[in-house]
């Protein structure tokens, strides 16, 4: 069972925001996640990003792989 850190889409039509979650690799985009780790709102200027660094570090230490988009968000917003 591989775990990925990925985005799930929330919000209404043409006003999306995304939750950053840890979920099984085979789970659908909006399927049931294992844990919520933060959110990303691209509709604000600048985009609003809130991350729970402790939980993200725990999942990465356990072997979770971030998707490309989540990886770029982590590089920009985690120190």
N, C-alpha and C positions, 0 to 999 in steps of 0.2 A: 504494500500500500504506500504509494508515493504521495507526499503532501506538497501542495503548491501554495504560495502566497499570491493571490490574484484579486482582481476587482470584480465586484458585483454591482450591476447598474440599479440605481434607485431613482426616484423622482418621476416627474410627469413628462409627457411628450414635449420634446425640444427644450427641456430644463433638467438635464441629467445631473446627478451627483453619484459618486461611487463610494462604496465601502471597501476597505482593504481587509481581506479575510484569509484565514488559513483553511483550506478545503482539500479533500481528496482529489487526486489528479483526474479521476474519472467523473467527478461531479459536474453537473451542468453549470453554466455561468452563474445562474441565479439559484442554484441548488442549495441545500442545507450546509452551511459552513461548520467547521469545527470550533472556530473562535473569531470574533471581530477584533481587528487590530488597529483600526483608524478609519479615516475617510478622506476623500479628495473631491473638491468642488471646483471644476474647471470654469464655471460660469461667472465667477467673481474675478475682479482684476485687482491685484494679482490672484492667481488660483489659491484657494484655501486648502491647506493640507494639515491634517492633525494625525500624528502617529503615536502609538504607544510603544516606545523604543524598547522597554523591558520585555514585553511580550514578543515583539518581532525578533529580538535577539535570542530569546528562548527557542522559538520555532526554527530559526536559522541554525542554532546549535544542534537541534534535533535532526537536521538534515533536510528541512523544507527548502524547496527551490522557488525563488520569485520569478514571475513572468517578466518579460522584457519591460513592460510599462511600469510594473511595481518596482523593478530593479532601478529604473531611471529615477523614480520618485524617491526611493531610499537614498540614492547617491546624492540627490539635490538637497534633501531635507534632514538627513541624519548626520550628525557630526561624529 
